Amino acid sequence: MSTHAAIRRKTVPQIRNSKNKTPVVCLTAYHAHTARLVDPYVDLLLVGDSLGMVMHGMENTLGVSLELMILHGKAVMRGAQQSVVVVDMPFGSYEESPNVAFRNAARVIQETGCTAIKMEGGARMAETIRFLTERGIPVMAHIGLTPQSVQTMGGYRVQGRETDGWAALEEDARAVAEAGAFSVVLEGIAEPLAARITKQIDIPTIGIGASPTCDGQILVLEDMLGLNPTPPKFVKEFASLGAAIEGAAEAYAKEVRNRNFPAEEHTYAMKGNSSGT
């Protein structure tokens, strides 16, 4: 029998019960290696459909397929041991009906082993959220600036900067909470409104470009690592890996061209007195 203590994965109820407590730490993750590196420090990893832009160079998230989300979800699950892993439902995989959403969400959970799924939309998605949660699928909601609606929004526009738009967003938050979502991402929402919504609902709010008073925060990992040359205003870069990678590639290229790499310590000698000549 192994003497190593099993690592217990955090649960949806633990996230749900974090309201008004220690802030929930969330990051995106798209593959096993980075998931393994950040897993010990976060509560929740989101396999976001932003991977279409970050990993695959797409213009927006609309071209991301369910199969691509499942592929990356599997990879993240191989790297994450203790955090709750949530997989985004991509555009077109859940909007048609609650039945379609359930079928696709069940496939994501069955094939990846993830804990929960995330879907964009407020009051209009409440029926679907309720349908899924009643059938055993935990749902993280997402309101405010919803990237899958970039075409109808006319771009990535901050929401709630004028008070006449507050009521609709407040209703979105209430609707997803009442439908059974265990948390809700507030993206690109003016700070006073995000703070107001956080006080109004009884599920944790996870901010991204929202408010420090949210119950948790999430950033795209590559953004906070300094790999995005044009990060959004709400991003704080906690490292400068972009410059470090460029410097390493430059040094490698120089050593290869000068035949300084590989050196003797990077090559394999023959056994004993054998000679290859």
PABA-744821 format. One line per field, with one value per residue (C-alpha): residue number from 1; residue in three letters; x, y, z. Coordinates in Angstrom, 1 decimal, always signed. Layout:
% PABA-744821
num <- NUM; ... $
residuo <- ALA; ... $
east <- X; ... $
north <- Y; ... $
up <- Z; ... $
This chain:
% PABA-744821
num <- 1; 2; 3; 4; 5; 6; 7; 8; 9; 10; 11; 12; 13; 14; 15; 16; 17; 18; 19; 20; 21; 22; 23; 24; 25; 26; 27; 28; 29; 30; 31; 32; 33; 34; 35; 36; 37; 38; 39; 40; 41; 42; 43; 44; 45; 46; 47; 48; 49; 50; 51; 52; 53; 54; 55; 56; 57; 58; 59; 60; 61; 62; 63; 64; 65; 66; 67; 68; 69; 70; 71; 72; 73; 74; 75; 76; 77; 78; 79; 80; 81; 82; 83; 84; 85; 86; 87; 88; 89; 90; 91; 92; 93; 94; 95; 96; 97; 98; 99; 100; 101; 102; 103; 104; 105; 106; 107; 108; 109; 110; 111; 112; 113; 114; 115; 116; 117; 118; 119; 120; 121; 122; 123; 124; 125; 126; 127; 128; 129; 130; 131; 132; 133; 134; 135; 136; 137; 138; 139; 140; 141; 142; 143; 144; 145; 146; 147; 148; 149; 150; 151; 152; 153; 154; 155; 156; 157; 158; 159; 160; 161; 162; 163; 164; 165; 166; 167; 168; 169; 170; 171; 172; 173; 174; 175; 176; 177; 178; 179; 180; 181; 182; 183; 184; 185; 186; 187; 188; 189; 190; 191; 192; 193; 194; 195; 196; 197; 198; 199; 200; 201; 202; 203; 204; 205; 206; 207; 208; 209; 210; 211; 212; 213; 214; 215; 216; 217; 218; 219; 220; 221; 222; 223; 224; 225; 226; 227; 228; 229; 230; 231; 232; 233; 234; 235; 236; 237; 238; 239; 240; 241; 242; 243; 244; 245; 246; 247; 248; 249; 250; 251; 252; 253; 254; 255; 256; 257; 258; 259; 260; 261; 262; 263; 264; 265; 266; 267; 268; 269; 270; 271; 272; 273; 274; 275; 276; 277 $
residuo <- MET; SER; THR; HIS; ALA; ALA; ILE; ARG; ARG; LYS; THR; VAL; PRO; GLN; ILE; ARG; ASN; SER; LYS; ASN; LYS; THR; PRO; VAL; VAL; CYS; LEU; THR; ALA; TYR; HIS; ALA; HIS; THR; ALA; ARG; LEU; VAL; ASP; PRO; TYR; VAL; ASP; LEU; LEU; LEU; VAL; GLY; ASP; SER; LEU; GLY; MET; VAL; MET; HIS; GLY; MET; GLU; ASN; THR; LEU; GLY; VAL; SER; LEU; GLU; LEU; MET; ILE; LEU; HIS; GLY; LYS; ALA; VAL; MET; ARG; GLY; ALA; GLN; GLN; SER; VAL; VAL; VAL; VAL; ASP; MET; PRO; PHE; GLY; SER; TYR; GLU; GLU; SER; PRO; ASN; VAL; ALA; PHE; ARG; ASN; ALA; ALA; ARG; VAL; ILE; GLN; GLU; THR; GLY; CYS; THR; ALA; ILE; LYS; MET; GLU; GLY; GLY; ALA; ARG; MET; ALA; GLU; THR; ILE; ARG; PHE; LEU; THR; GLU; ARG; GLY; ILE; PRO; VAL; MET; ALA; HIS; ILE; GLY; LEU; THR; PRO; GLN; SER; VAL; GLN; THR; MET; GLY; GLY; TYR; ARG; VAL; GLN; GLY; ARG; GLU; THR; ASP; GLY; TRP; ALA; ALA; LEU; GLU; GLU; ASP; ALA; ARG; ALA; VAL; ALA; GLU; ALA; GLY; ALA; PHE; SER; VAL; VAL; LEU; GLU; GLY; ILE; ALA; GLU; PRO; LEU; ALA; ALA; ARG; ILE; THR; LYS; GLN; ILE; ASP; ILE; PRO; THR; ILE; GLY; ILE; GLY; ALA; SER; PRO; THR; CYS; ASP; GLY; GLN; ILE; LEU; VAL; LEU; GLU; ASP; MET; LEU; GLY; LEU; ASN; PRO; THR; PRO; PRO; LYS; PHE; VAL; LYS; GLU; PHE; ALA; SER; LEU; GLY; ALA; ALA; ILE; GLU; GLY; ALA; ALA; GLU; ALA; TYR; ALA; LYS; GLU; VAL; ARG; ASN; ARG; ASN; PHE; PRO; ALA; GLU; GLU; HIS; THR; TYR; ALA; MET; LYS; GLY; ASN; SER; SER; GLY; THR $
east <- +0.0; +1.3; +2.4; +1.7; -1.4; -3.9; -4.4; -8.0; -9.5; -11.4; -15.2; -18.0; -19.6; -16.4; -16.3; -20.0; -19.5; -16.6; -19.0; -17.8; -14.7; -11.1; -11.1; -11.2; -8.0; -8.6; -6.5; -7.0; -5.1; -4.8; -2.3; -0.9; +2.5; +1.2; -1.7; +0.7; +2.8; +0.0; -2.4; -0.9; -1.7; -5.2; -8.7; -10.1; -8.6; -10.7; -10.1; -11.4; -12.4; -9.9; -7.5; -8.7; -7.0; -4.1; -3.1; -4.4; -4.1; -7.8; -9.3; -11.9; -13.5; -16.3; -14.3; -13.5; -15.1; -16.4; -13.8; -11.0; -12.3; -12.4; -8.9; -7.5; -9.7; -8.2; -4.7; -5.4; -7.0; -3.7; -1.8; -4.2; -4.6; -6.3; -8.1; -11.6; -11.4; -14.1; -14.4; -15.9; -18.9; -17.9; -20.2; -23.0; -22.8; -25.4; -27.6; -30.1; -31.9; -31.5; -31.4; -28.6; -26.7; -27.1; -25.9; -22.8; -22.0; -22.4; -20.0; -17.4; -17.6; -17.5; -14.6; -12.4; -13.2; -13.6; -15.7; -18.0; -18.7; -19.1; -21.5; -22.0; -25.3; -27.5; -31.3; -31.6; -29.6; -31.3; -33.6; -30.6; -28.6; -31.5; -31.9; -28.3; -27.9; -31.0; -29.4; -26.1; -24.0; -22.4; -22.5; -20.4; -22.2; -20.6; -22.2; -21.1; -18.6; -19.3; -16.7; -19.0; -21.3; -18.5; -20.4; -23.7; -21.9; -19.8; -16.5; -15.1; -17.0; -16.9; -20.4; -22.2; -20.4; -23.8; -26.4; -29.2; -27.6; -27.3; -30.8; -30.4; -27.0; -28.3; -31.2; -28.8; -26.9; -30.0; -31.3; -28.2; -27.9; -31.5; -31.2; -28.5; -25.1; -22.5; -20.6; -20.6; -17.8; -18.2; -16.2; -15.5; -18.1; -17.7; -16.3; -19.3; -21.8; -19.6; -19.4; -23.1; -23.9; -21.5; -23.5; -26.8; -26.4; -25.6; -23.1; -19.5; -18.6; -15.4; -14.0; -12.0; -11.9; -14.6; -14.0; -11.6; -14.6; -15.6; -15.5; -12.6; -10.5; -9.4; -6.9; -5.7; -2.4; -0.5; -1.6; -0.4; +2.9; +3.7; +3.2; +0.6; +2.2; -1.1; -2.8; -6.1; -6.2; -7.3; -4.3; -1.4; +1.8; +3.3; +6.2; +7.8; +8.2; +7.7; +11.1; +12.7; +11.6; +12.9; +16.2; +16.5; +15.7; +18.3; +21.0; +20.2; +20.4; +23.7; +25.3; +24.0; +25.4; +28.7; +28.8; +29.0; +25.9; +25.8; +28.9; +30.6; +28.3; +25.3; +26.5; +26.9; +30.3; +30.8; +30.9; +34.3; +37.1; +34.8; +35.5; +33.2; +36.2 $
north <- +0.0; +3.5; +5.6; +8.8; +10.7; +11.1; +14.6; +15.6; +17.7; +20.8; +20.6; +22.7; +23.1; +24.4; +27.1; +27.8; +28.2; +30.7; +33.6; +36.6; +34.5; +34.2; +35.2; +32.4; +32.2; +31.2; +31.0; +29.7; +26.6; +25.0; +22.1; +19.7; +21.3; +24.7; +23.2; +21.1; +24.2; +26.5; +23.8; +24.0; +27.7; +28.1; +27.0; +26.7; +26.2; +27.3; +25.6; +28.7; +29.0; +31.9; +29.0; +29.6; +33.0; +32.3; +28.8; +28.7; +32.3; +32.7; +36.2; +35.5; +32.5; +31.8; +29.2; +27.0; +23.5; +21.2; +18.7; +21.2; +22.1; +18.4; +17.9; +20.7; +19.7; +16.2; +17.7; +20.1; +17.2; +15.3; +18.2; +19.4; +17.4; +19.5; +22.4; +22.4; +22.2; +23.9; +23.6; +26.3; +25.4; +26.8; +28.9; +26.9; +23.9; +25.0; +27.9; +25.8; +24.1; +22.8; +19.3; +20.0; +21.8; +18.8; +16.3; +18.3; +19.2; +15.6; +14.6; +17.2; +15.9; +12.2; +12.6; +15.0; +14.1; +17.8; +19.0; +21.5; +23.5; +27.3; +29.0; +32.6; +34.4; +35.7; +35.6; +34.0; +31.0; +30.6; +27.8; +25.9; +26.4; +25.0; +22.1; +21.1; +21.6; +19.5; +16.7; +16.7; +19.1; +22.0; +25.2; +28.4; +31.3; +34.3; +37.7; +41.2; +41.3; +37.9; +37.2; +34.8; +37.8; +40.0; +40.3; +41.5; +43.7; +45.3; +44.5; +43.9; +46.7; +47.3; +46.9; +49.1; +52.4; +54.1; +53.4; +52.9; +49.5; +48.4; +46.8; +44.3; +43.1; +42.9; +40.8; +38.5; +37.9; +37.2; +34.9; +32.7; +32.5; +31.5; +28.9; +27.1; +28.3; +27.7; +30.9; +33.6; +35.3; +39.1; +40.2; +43.7; +45.4; +48.9; +48.6; +50.1; +47.8; +44.7; +45.5; +46.0; +42.7; +40.9; +42.2; +41.3; +37.6; +34.7; +32.9; +33.8; +36.4; +35.8; +39.1; +39.7; +43.4; +43.9; +44.8; +43.9; +43.3; +40.3; +37.0; +35.8; +36.8; +35.1; +36.0; +34.4; +32.7; +33.8; +37.4; +37.5; +35.8; +38.6; +36.6; +38.9; +41.9; +43.9; +42.8; +44.3; +47.2; +44.9; +42.6; +42.9; +41.1; +39.1; +37.9; +38.9; +35.5; +36.9; +38.8; +35.8; +33.4; +35.7; +36.1; +32.3; +31.7; +34.3; +32.7; +29.2; +30.3; +32.0; +28.9; +26.6; +28.7; +29.1; +25.3; +26.0; +23.9; +21.0; +21.0; +17.8; +17.6; +17.5; +14.5; +10.8; +9.0; +5.4; +2.7; +1.6; +1.8; +1.4; +3.8; +4.7; +5.3 $
up <- +0.0; -0.9; +2.0; +0.1; +1.1; -1.7; -2.9; -2.6; -5.3; -4.3; -4.9; -6.3; -2.9; -1.5; -4.3; -3.8; +0.0; -0.4; -0.7; +1.4; +2.6; +1.3; -2.4; -4.9; -6.9; -10.6; -13.7; -17.2; -18.3; -21.7; -21.4; -18.9; -18.2; -17.1; -15.3; -13.2; -12.4; -11.2; -9.7; -6.2; -5.9; -7.3; -6.4; -9.9; -13.4; -16.3; -19.7; -21.4; -25.1; -25.1; -26.1; -29.6; -29.6; -27.2; -28.4; -32.0; -33.2; -33.9; -34.3; -31.7; -29.8; -32.3; -34.3; -31.3; -31.5; -28.8; -29.9; -29.3; -25.8; -25.0; -26.2; -24.0; -21.1; -21.1; -21.1; -18.2; -16.2; -16.6; -15.0; -12.3; -9.1; -6.5; -8.2; -9.6; -13.4; -15.4; -19.2; -21.3; -23.5; -27.0; -29.2; -30.8; -28.3; -25.8; -27.1; -29.2; -26.3; -22.8; -24.2; -26.7; -23.9; -21.6; -24.3; -25.1; -21.4; -20.4; -23.2; -22.0; -18.4; -19.4; -21.9; -19.9; -16.3; -15.4; -12.5; -14.2; -17.3; -18.0; -20.3; -21.3; -20.9; -18.1; -18.0; -21.4; -20.3; -16.9; -18.1; -19.5; -16.3; -14.2; -16.6; -16.3; -12.6; -11.9; -13.9; -12.0; -14.1; -12.2; -14.1; -13.8; -15.4; -17.2; -17.7; -18.7; -21.5; -23.1; -25.8; -27.7; -28.3; -29.8; -33.1; -31.6; -29.0; -31.8; -30.1; -26.7; -24.8; -21.1; -19.7; -17.1; -17.6; -17.7; -15.0; -17.5; -18.4; -14.8; -14.3; -17.1; -15.8; -12.2; -13.5; -15.4; -12.1; -10.2; -12.9; -13.1; -9.3; -8.9; -11.7; -9.7; -11.0; -8.4; -9.3; -12.0; -13.9; -14.1; -17.1; -18.2; -15.9; -14.4; -10.9; -9.0; -10.7; -10.2; -6.5; -6.3; -8.0; -5.7; -2.7; -4.3; -5.1; -2.8; -5.1; -5.6; -8.2; -10.1; -11.5; -14.6; -15.3; -12.7; -9.0; -6.2; -4.1; -6.2; -4.3; -6.5; -9.5; -12.8; -15.4; -18.6; -17.6; -20.6; -20.0; -16.4; -17.5; -19.9; -23.1; -24.6; -26.3; -26.0; -22.8; -21.7; -19.2; -16.4; -16.7; -14.2; -15.5; -12.7; -14.9; -18.2; -19.9; -23.4; -23.2; -21.4; -24.2; -26.9; -25.1; -24.7; -28.3; -29.4; -27.2; -28.4; -32.1; -31.5; -29.8; -32.5; -35.3; -33.5; -32.8; -29.0; -28.5; -27.9; -25.7; -24.4; -21.4; -23.7; -25.8; -25.2; -25.1; -26.2; -23.5; -22.3; -24.8; -27.8; -30.6; -33.5; -35.8 $
